[in-house]
Amino acid sequence: MLGISLCAILLFPEGSAPAEVSQGAQIAATCASCHDPTGGGLAIPPIAALDERAIVKAMLAFRASESPSHVMHAVALSLSDDELAATARYLADRAKAGRQP
């Protein structure tokens, strides 16, 4: 599963047009392959209701190996700061609007 997630992330190069929303949506679609977009699920923590700040904080903790998850550590390392910000903003905006990623 890690390979699929990382391949999907790498398929979407930086600077894609229409920039940030499209980039955030593309990466968020990859997140939804493991994280239930409805906020349910028992094994993997939901991300559907998190705000932008919480998503960025969690991803930076994974990147720094402060949170224990080999998969999320690899995902966090694969995202640039801009990609991480765009994805967090997209997910938070969707949550505010009450829509799934």
Order of alpha helices (4+ residues) and beta strands (2+ residues): alpha-alpha-alpha-alpha-alpha
